[in-house]
Amino acid sequence: GSRARPCRLKMAATTELSRHATFTSKGAPDYLAYVNGAWTRDASQPYRNGKPIYFRRPSAGDTLWPAGIAALTLHAAEDGESWCIADSAGSTLAVARSDAGHPNTVDPAEWRLRGGGLDAEYLRHEAFSLQTEGPNTEAEPFLLEELGRDYFVRVQLKSRRILWFVDPGTGGTCHTAAKSTASRAGGRTVPGRRFCPLCSKCISANNFQSQHILQVHRPGRTTGLTILAGPGGSDASLSWEPPSSNGGFKIVAYRVAVSADGGASWATLRDVPTHELSPSTLLPGQLCATVSLEQQHRRIWASAPPRRSSPSRRSTAPAPGPPRAPSGSRRPAGSQASCPAGGSALAALAARPASHPRRAWWTASAGCARSAPPTSSPPAASTRS
């Protein structure tokens, strides 16, 4: 191919909903086969509840389309915490628990399809997916309206896979490669760019994750961790203050780690989703979780050697450091406190915001990747691997 050029500026930003890509669903079971196929957007109704709405209407090839159903809609729920596929008769055919900004950035594992029985339970179908596909070339790039404005914070781009897209602020065409390859035939003359939905602008791909997302949008710390041991030492209640800032990403879980050697080494006990937390009778702003001490960790809590932690170790959060997971000999970031039963066991918390492009838990936050980006190979690239 020809050598790539820097982003080409245009007089006005793009406002198109679709250009070269298609949005398709695949893998629905036979009794919902009419859900499979291409979806489109309507310029007269491009959004519902602040997020894109897609429509699927019958075509000549849809022989299994049910009578009396004029169209299907794919849209976000009013609370912004889920997505659904519904028919024009008012029946919900599929649901996904996700606060994603676009159906293309919803984690495929979150989709549940209505069962075929009378009970109509919603079930996970591994083969079902919704994804944006397109040529993915410099001449025919994706629009962020097709990918999702939150695509680059929800999808981990794999090495050697490049995505071409239009910068919504300038109308210029950009690639996502972190390094230029100008010395090679057909190479890219400049490093790529990626779009930050929190800043509403494109950032250099070289430092998008390591500097911009993990530093500019770095969440705060959990504070005030206290522990109340349960009867018999088989469980404990932990309470803490959530971070004062989430960096722009909703916190979806906290990780609990324990140490039996004064913080020299740590073992992850469990991850506590935020929907399992309860303020109960705590002070306003505090969160609380009751964790069961698994068999292999029970000795860490109840039978730790009688060594006393220093006051600073018991009440002070560790200093900020590079991204680390609270396991093995690494110290987790966040609040920590000693066991009130007199042992030397410590506990620590780290928080995980949604949408982050990394899995590692760091300084009371972490990242999550969902899937791989599209490849640049013809005939069509999918925005999922």
VEXDREN-2710 file (C-alpha; in Angstrom, 1 decimal):
% VEXDREN-2710
k/r/px/py/pz
1/GLY/0.0/0.0/0.0
2/SER/1.0/3.6/-0.2
3/ARG/2.9/5.3/2.6
4/ALA/0.6/6.7/5.2
5/ARG/0.4/10.5/5.9
6/PRO/-0.4/12.4/9.0
7/CYS/-4.0/13.3/9.9
8/ARG/-5.4/15.4/7.1
9/LEU/-7.3/18.4/8.4
10/LYS/-10.7/19.4/7.1
11/MET/-12.7/22.5/7.7
12/ALA/-15.4/20.9/9.8
13/ALA/-15.6/17.8/12.0
14/THR/-17.5/14.8/10.7
15/THR/-21.1/14.4/11.7
16/GLU/-21.8/11.2/9.8
17/LEU/-23.4/8.2/11.5
18/SER/-22.1/5.7/9.0
19/ARG/-19.7/5.6/6.1
20/HIS/-17.9/2.4/5.1
21/ALA/-18.6/0.0/8.1
22/THR/-21.5/-2.2/8.9
23/PHE/-22.8/-3.3/12.3
24/THR/-23.9/-6.9/12.4
25/SER/-25.1/-9.5/14.9
26/LYS/-24.2/-13.1/14.6
27/GLY/-24.7/-16.4/16.5
28/ALA/-28.2/-16.1/17.8
29/PRO/-29.9/-19.5/18.2
30/ASP/-32.4/-20.7/15.5
31/TYR/-35.5/-19.5/17.3
32/LEU/-34.0/-16.0/17.3
33/ALA/-32.4/-16.3/13.9
34/TYR/-34.1/-13.0/12.7
35/VAL/-31.9/-11.2/15.2
36/ASN/-28.8/-12.0/13.1
37/GLY/-27.9/-9.7/10.3
38/ALA/-27.1/-6.0/9.6
39/TRP/-28.3/-3.1/11.7
40/THR/-28.6/0.5/10.7
41/ARG/-29.0/3.9/12.3
42/ASP/-31.7/6.5/11.4
43/ALA/-30.6/10.1/11.1
44/SER/-33.9/11.2/12.3
45/GLN/-33.4/9.3/15.6
46/PRO/-29.7/8.7/16.0
47/TYR/-29.7/8.4/19.8
48/ARG/-31.9/7.1/22.7
49/ASN/-31.0/7.9/26.3
50/GLY/-27.9/9.6/25.1
51/LYS/-26.4/6.6/23.3
52/PRO/-26.7/5.3/19.7
53/ILE/-29.8/3.4/18.7
54/TYR/-29.7/0.8/15.9
55/PHE/-32.6/-0.7/13.9
56/ARG/-33.0/-4.0/12.1
57/ARG/-35.8/-4.3/9.6
58/PRO/-36.8/-7.4/7.5
59/SER/-35.3/-7.8/4.0
60/ALA/-36.1/-10.2/1.2
61/GLY/-33.7/-12.7/2.6
62/ASP/-35.2/-12.8/6.1
63/THR/-37.4/-15.8/5.6
64/LEU/-37.6/-16.5/9.3
65/TRP/-38.8/-13.0/10.2
66/PRO/-41.9/-13.3/12.5
67/ALA/-45.2/-12.0/11.3
68/GLY/-46.4/-8.8/12.9
69/ILE/-43.0/-7.5/13.9
70/ALA/-42.1/-4.4/11.9
71/ALA/-38.6/-3.9/13.3
72/LEU/-36.1/-4.6/16.1
73/THR/-34.3/-1.9/18.1
74/LEU/-30.9/-2.1/19.9
75/HIS/-30.6/0.7/22.4
76/ALA/-29.4/1.6/25.9
77/ALA/-31.7/1.5/28.9
78/GLU/-32.8/4.8/30.5
79/ASP/-30.4/4.4/33.5
80/GLY/-27.5/3.9/31.1
81/GLU/-26.4/0.7/32.9
82/SER/-27.6/-1.8/30.3
83/TRP/-28.5/-2.5/26.7
84/CYS/-31.3/-4.4/25.1
85/ILE/-32.7/-5.7/21.9
86/ALA/-36.5/-5.4/21.6
87/ASP/-39.1/-5.9/18.9
88/SER/-41.8/-3.6/17.8
89/ALA/-44.4/-5.6/19.8
90/GLY/-42.6/-4.7/23.1
91/SER/-40.8/-8.0/23.8
92/THR/-37.2/-7.9/25.0
93/LEU/-35.1/-10.4/23.1
94/ALA/-31.7/-9.8/24.6
95/VAL/-30.1/-7.8/27.4
96/ALA/-26.6/-6.9/28.4
97/ARG/-25.5/-5.4/31.7
98/SER/-23.0/-2.7/30.6
99/ASP/-22.6/1.1/30.8
100/ALA/-20.7/1.1/27.5
101/GLY/-21.3/4.1/25.3
102/HIS/-21.9/2.1/22.1
103/PRO/-23.2/-1.5/21.4
104/ASN/-19.8/-2.2/19.7
105/THR/-18.0/-1.7/23.0
106/VAL/-20.3/-3.8/25.1
107/ASP/-18.5/-6.9/26.4
108/PRO/-19.8/-9.8/24.3
109/ALA/-19.9/-12.0/27.5
110/GLU/-22.5/-9.7/29.0
111/TRP/-25.2/-10.5/26.4
112/ARG/-28.1/-12.8/27.5
113/LEU/-30.7/-13.9/25.0
114/ARG/-34.2/-14.9/25.8
115/GLY/-34.7/-18.6/26.0
116/GLY/-37.0/-20.5/23.7
117/GLY/-39.2/-22.1/26.5
118/LEU/-42.3/-20.8/28.1
119/ASP/-40.3/-19.5/31.1
120/ALA/-38.3/-17.3/28.7
121/GLU/-35.1/-17.1/30.9
122/TYR/-32.3/-15.0/29.5
123/LEU/-29.3/-17.2/28.8
124/ARG/-25.7/-16.7/27.7
125/HIS/-24.9/-17.9/24.1
126/GLU/-21.2/-18.1/23.5
127/ALA/-21.5/-17.7/19.7
128/PHE/-23.6/-14.5/19.9
129/SER/-21.9/-11.2/19.2
130/LEU/-22.5/-7.7/17.9
131/GLN/-19.7/-6.0/16.1
132/THR/-18.7/-3.3/13.7
133/GLU/-17.0/-4.5/10.5
134/GLY/-15.4/-2.6/7.7
135/PRO/-12.6/-2.2/5.1
136/ASN/-10.3/-0.7/7.8
137/THR/-8.0/1.1/5.3
138/GLU/-6.6/4.6/5.1
139/ALA/-9.0/5.2/2.1
140/GLU/-12.0/3.7/4.0
141/PRO/-11.5/4.3/7.7
142/PHE/-14.0/3.7/10.6
143/LEU/-15.9/6.6/12.1
144/LEU/-16.1/6.8/15.9
145/GLU/-19.9/6.8/15.5
146/GLU/-19.3/3.3/14.1
147/LEU/-16.7/2.1/16.6
148/GLY/-18.0/3.9/19.7
149/ARG/-16.3/6.9/21.2
150/ASP/-15.2/4.8/24.2
151/TYR/-13.7/2.2/21.9
152/PHE/-10.0/2.9/22.8
153/VAL/-10.6/2.7/26.5
154/ARG/-12.6/-0.5/26.4
155/VAL/-10.7/-2.5/23.8
156/GLN/-7.1/-3.5/24.2
157/LEU/-5.4/-3.0/20.8
158/LYS/-3.1/-5.9/20.1
159/SER/0.4/-5.4/18.6
160/ARG/0.8/-5.5/14.8
161/ARG/-2.9/-4.8/14.3
162/ILE/-3.8/-1.4/13.0
163/LEU/-7.1/0.4/13.0
164/TRP/-7.8/3.4/10.7
165/PHE/-10.3/5.9/12.0
166/VAL/-11.5/9.5/11.5
167/ASP/-10.7/12.0/14.1
168/PRO/-14.1/13.5/15.0
169/GLY/-12.5/16.8/16.0
170/THR/-10.7/17.5/12.7
171/GLY/-12.1/15.1/10.2
172/GLY/-8.6/13.7/9.5
173/THR/-7.8/10.1/9.0
174/CYS/-5.5/8.5/11.6
175/HIS/-4.1/5.1/12.4
176/THR/-3.6/3.5/15.8
177/ALA/0.0/2.1/15.5
178/ALA/2.2/3.3/18.4
179/LYS/5.3/3.5/16.3
180/SER/6.0/4.8/12.8
181/THR/7.5/2.4/10.1
182/ALA/8.7/5.0/7.6
183/SER/11.8/3.0/6.8
184/ARG/9.8/0.1/5.5
185/ALA/8.0/-0.1/2.2
186/GLY/4.5/1.1/2.7
187/GLY/5.3/2.2/6.2
188/ARG/3.5/4.8/8.3
189/THR/5.3/8.1/8.4
190/VAL/4.1/9.2/11.9
191/PRO/3.0/7.5/15.1
192/GLY/-0.7/6.9/15.4
193/ARG/-3.4/8.4/17.6
194/ARG/-6.2/7.2/19.8
195/PHE/-9.3/8.9/20.9
196/CYS/-9.9/9.7/24.6
197/PRO/-13.7/10.1/25.3
198/LEU/-13.0/11.9/28.6
199/CYS/-11.0/14.6/26.9
200/SER/-12.9/14.4/23.6
201/LYS/-9.7/14.6/21.6
202/CYS/-7.1/12.3/20.0
203/ILE/-3.9/11.5/21.9
204/SER/-0.6/10.2/20.6
205/ALA/-0.8/6.4/20.6
206/ASN/2.8/6.2/22.0
207/ASN/1.6/7.4/25.5
208/PHE/-2.1/6.9/25.3
209/GLN/-2.2/4.1/28.0
210/SER/1.0/4.5/29.9
211/GLN/0.9/8.2/30.4
212/HIS/-2.5/9.6/29.4
213/ILE/-5.0/7.1/30.7
214/LEU/-3.0/5.8/33.7
215/GLN/-1.8/9.2/34.8
216/VAL/-4.2/11.9/33.6
217/HIS/-7.2/9.8/34.5
218/ARG/-5.6/8.0/37.4
219/PRO/-8.2/7.4/40.2
220/GLY/-7.7/8.3/43.8
221/ARG/-7.1/5.9/46.7
222/THR/-9.3/4.1/49.0
223/THR/-8.9/5.3/52.6
224/GLY/-9.9/4.5/56.2
225/LEU/-9.9/0.7/55.9
226/THR/-11.0/-0.9/59.1
227/ILE/-11.6/-4.6/59.9
228/LEU/-14.0/-6.3/62.3
229/ALA/-13.3/-10.0/62.7
230/GLY/-16.4/-12.3/62.7
231/PRO/-17.1/-15.0/65.3
232/GLY/-14.7/-18.0/65.0
233/GLY/-12.4/-16.2/62.6
234/SER/-14.2/-17.6/59.6
235/ASP/-15.2/-14.2/58.1
236/ALA/-14.6/-10.5/58.6
237/SER/-16.3/-7.2/57.8
238/LEU/-14.3/-4.5/56.1
239/SER/-15.3/-0.9/55.8
240/TRP/-13.6/1.9/53.9
241/GLU/-14.0/5.2/52.2
242/PRO/-14.1/5.1/48.4
243/PRO/-11.7/7.2/46.3
244/SER/-12.5/10.9/46.2
245/SER/-12.0/10.7/42.4
246/ASN/-12.5/7.8/40.1
247/GLY/-10.5/9.4/37.2
248/GLY/-13.6/9.4/35.0
249/PHE/-14.2/5.7/35.1
250/LYS/-16.9/4.1/37.2
251/ILE/-15.5/1.8/39.9
252/VAL/-16.9/-1.7/39.5
253/ALA/-15.0/-3.8/42.0
254/TYR/-12.6/-3.8/45.0
255/ARG/-9.9/-6.4/45.5
256/VAL/-9.2/-7.7/49.0
257/ALA/-5.7/-9.0/49.7
258/VAL/-4.2/-10.3/52.9
259/SER/-0.7/-10.6/54.3
260/ALA/0.6/-12.7/57.2
261/ASP/4.2/-11.3/57.3
262/GLY/3.6/-7.6/57.9
263/GLY/3.2/-6.7/54.2
264/ALA/6.3/-8.5/52.8
265/SER/4.0/-10.7/50.7
266/TRP/0.4/-10.7/49.8
267/ALA/-2.3/-13.1/48.6
268/THR/-5.5/-12.0/46.9
269/LEU/-8.5/-13.1/48.9
270/ARG/-11.3/-12.1/46.5
271/ASP/-12.7/-9.4/44.3
272/VAL/-15.8/-7.7/45.6
273/PRO/-18.1/-6.2/42.9
274/THR/-19.6/-2.9/43.9
275/HIS/-23.1/-4.3/43.6
276/GLU/-22.3/-6.5/46.6
277/LEU/-21.4/-3.6/48.8
278/SER/-23.7/-2.2/51.5
279/PRO/-23.5/1.1/53.4
280/SER/-25.5/-0.6/56.2
281/THR/-25.2/1.5/59.4
282/LEU/-21.8/3.0/58.5
283/LEU/-21.1/6.7/58.3
284/PRO/-22.2/8.4/55.1
285/GLY/-19.8/7.7/52.2
286/GLN/-18.4/4.5/53.7
287/LEU/-18.7/1.2/52.0
288/CYS/-18.8/-2.3/53.6
289/ALA/-18.2/-5.9/52.5
290/THR/-18.2/-9.1/54.4
291/VAL/-15.7/-11.5/53.1
292/SER/-15.4/-15.2/53.9
293/LEU/-11.9/-16.3/54.6
294/GLU/-11.3/-19.3/52.3
295/GLN/-9.7/-22.4/53.8
296/GLN/-6.3/-21.7/52.4
297/HIS/-6.3/-18.2/53.9
298/ARG/-7.9/-18.9/57.2
299/ARG/-4.5/-19.5/58.9
300/ILE/-3.3/-16.2/57.6
301/TRP/-6.1/-14.4/59.4
302/ALA/-6.6/-16.4/62.6
303/SER/-3.3/-18.2/63.1
304/ALA/-0.7/-15.7/62.1
305/PRO/2.5/-15.6/64.3
306/PRO/2.2/-13.2/67.2
307/ARG/4.2/-10.4/65.6
308/ARG/3.0/-6.8/66.0
309/SER/2.9/-4.4/63.1
310/SER/4.3/-1.0/63.5
311/PRO/1.7/1.9/63.9
312/SER/2.6/3.2/60.5
313/ARG/2.2/-0.2/58.9
314/ARG/-1.2/-0.5/60.5
315/SER/-2.7/2.8/59.5
316/THR/-0.9/4.3/56.6
317/ALA/-1.5/3.5/52.9
318/PRO/1.6/2.5/51.0
319/ALA/3.3/5.0/48.8
320/PRO/2.3/5.3/45.1
321/GLY/4.1/3.0/42.8
322/PRO/3.9/1.4/39.4
323/PRO/1.0/-0.8/38.4
324/ARG/1.1/-4.0/40.5
325/ALA/-1.4/-6.7/41.3
326/PRO/-1.8/-7.5/45.0
327/SER/-0.5/-11.1/44.8
328/GLY/2.8/-12.9/45.5
329/SER/5.4/-10.6/47.0
330/ARG/4.0/-7.4/45.5
331/ARG/2.4/-4.9/47.8
332/PRO/-1.1/-3.8/46.8
333/ALA/-1.9/-0.1/46.7
334/GLY/-4.8/1.3/48.6
335/SER/-5.8/1.3/52.3
336/GLN/-4.5/-1.4/54.7
337/ALA/-5.1/-2.2/58.4
338/SER/-4.1/-4.8/60.9
339/CYS/-6.3/-7.6/62.2
340/PRO/-8.1/-6.5/65.4
341/ALA/-7.8/-10.0/66.9
342/GLY/-4.2/-9.4/67.8
343/GLY/-2.5/-11.3/64.9
344/SER/-0.1/-9.7/62.5
345/ALA/-2.3/-10.2/59.4
346/LEU/-3.0/-7.2/57.3
347/ALA/-5.6/-6.6/54.6
348/ALA/-5.5/-4.2/51.7
349/LEU/-7.9/-2.9/49.0
350/ALA/-7.5/-1.9/45.4
351/ALA/-10.3/-0.5/43.3
352/ARG/-11.1/-1.4/39.7
353/PRO/-12.8/1.2/37.5
354/ALA/-14.7/0.1/34.4
355/SER/-13.4/0.7/30.9
356/HIS/-9.7/0.9/31.7
357/PRO/-7.5/-0.7/29.0
358/ARG/-5.4/-2.6/31.4
359/ARG/-6.1/-5.5/33.7
360/ALA/-3.5/-4.7/36.4
361/TRP/-4.7/-3.4/39.7
362/TRP/-2.8/-0.2/40.7
363/THR/-3.1/2.6/43.2
364/ALA/-6.7/1.7/44.1
365/SER/-7.5/1.2/40.4
366/ALA/-7.1/-1.2/37.6
367/GLY/-7.8/-1.8/33.9
368/CYS/-9.9/-4.1/31.8
369/ALA/-9.6/-5.2/28.3
370/ARG/-12.5/-6.6/26.4
371/SER/-11.4/-7.9/23.1
372/ALA/-9.0/-7.3/20.3
373/PRO/-9.3/-4.6/17.6
374/PRO/-10.0/-5.3/14.0
375/THR/-7.3/-6.5/11.7
376/SER/-6.4/-4.6/8.5
377/SER/-6.8/-7.7/6.2
378/PRO/-9.4/-7.7/3.5
379/PRO/-12.2/-8.2/2.8
380/ALA/-13.6/-6.8/6.1
381/ALA/-12.1/-6.2/9.4
382/SER/-14.0/-6.9/12.6
383/THR/-13.6/-4.7/15.7
384/ARG/-13.5/-7.9/17.7
385/SER/-11.0/-10.8/17.4
END
